């Protein structure tokens, strides 16, 4: 995260927007009344979605269990789950 003061942010606002959109930067702007954060709409929506998922009771535990299963190789292929006729994006079915 890049940290700048409000004066520099004001002078370079156009360039900040470009960096945020093209480099996925998050900018913390210091102001005498408090700090703010400038980020893309896409990044903001992603953070909101993450918070929503983490607020689901048991989600963290379920995710941790799934990661451990994956690390142990306790997974199934699409064919094992759905059969040989599984429709996958981009395979023409």
N, C-alpha and C positions, 0 to 999 in steps of 0.2 A: 504494500500500500504506500502510495506516494503522499507525503505530507508537505503542504504549502500554506502560506498565509493568505488571507482574503485579498490583499492588495495584488499579490502575484496572480491569484486565481482570476481576478477581474481583468487584469491586463492580458492574460493568456487564455481566456475562456474558450475561444474557438479551438485552440490547439488541445486544450484539456478534453473537450468533447471528442475530438478525433482520436486521441490516445485511449479514451475510455471505450469508444466503439471499436477501434481497430486492434488495440492491444489488450483489451479486456482489463484495463487498469481500474483501480478503485482509488479515488483521491480523497484524502482527509484534508479539510480546509480549516485552518485555525482562525478564529475571530475573537475579538475581545469579549464578546457575550457568550462564547461557547464554540465548540467544534461541530462541523457538519461533514457528511460524507456524500460524495458525488459518484454515482455508478450508473451503468446502463440499465434500461428497463428490463432487458433480458436477465441481467445479473440479479436485479431486485426480485423478479418473478421466481427465479431459481431459489433464492434465499427464502422467499415466502413458502414455496413448495417444500423445501427441506424442513422448515419449522413446522409445517402442517403434518408432515410424515412423522417427525420426532415427537409430536404431541399425541400420537395414537398410542394408547396403552399397550405395552408389550412389544412395540415395534423394534426398539433398540435390541432387546433380547432376541427377538426372532431374526433380526439381521445378523447379529453376532453368531447365532447358531448356524445360519445359512453359510456364512463365511467360513466357519470351521468345517462344515460338511464339504464345501467346495475345496478347501485346502487338503482335506483327506481323500479327495477324489470320489466322494460319495454323491455323485451326480448322475443324471441320465441324459442321453441324447434326445433330440427332438423326435427321432424315429422311435426310440424306446417309449416315449410318452404318448405320441400321437400316431404311431404306425408309419409304414413306408409311404403312405399317401399324404404325409404332413405337408401343408401348404406353407412355404416359407417365402418371405418377401424376396422378389427378384429371381425366383427359380422358374418362373413361367407357368406355374400351376394356377 
